Amino acid sequence: MKTAAVDPALYEPRLRARLAELEHRLHGIEHALEAEPNPDFSERATEREGDEVLESLGAAGVQEIRMIRAALERIDEGEFGYCVNCGNPIPAARLDIVPHAPRCAKCA
Ligand SMILES: [Zn+2]
């Protein structure tokens, strides 16, 4: 029998809310990237810098979405709250900050 981990019910609503928020935001980013370029050259240069910021935000967001989906799968499998590396329970203090954390502080 495993040592008790945190109660996933405390984290699942947060994970789902965060996932919905990220998906919503990424959708907005895609629309911004598809927008018509500005005909004025100097403004276009500024927009290009903006696009790079949007793209890096997008990559971080996609990565976070992946980690949240994996955390939700672990909830389904009854593995949530256990380190995927060493199997020890992840302390609530860590999950309170990063609910989708897959590893304990030692293995991270
Ligand atoms: Zn670990």
Residues whose N, C-alpha, C, O or C-beta is under 5 A from the ligand:
A	BS01	ZN	C83 N85 C86 G87 R103 C104 C107
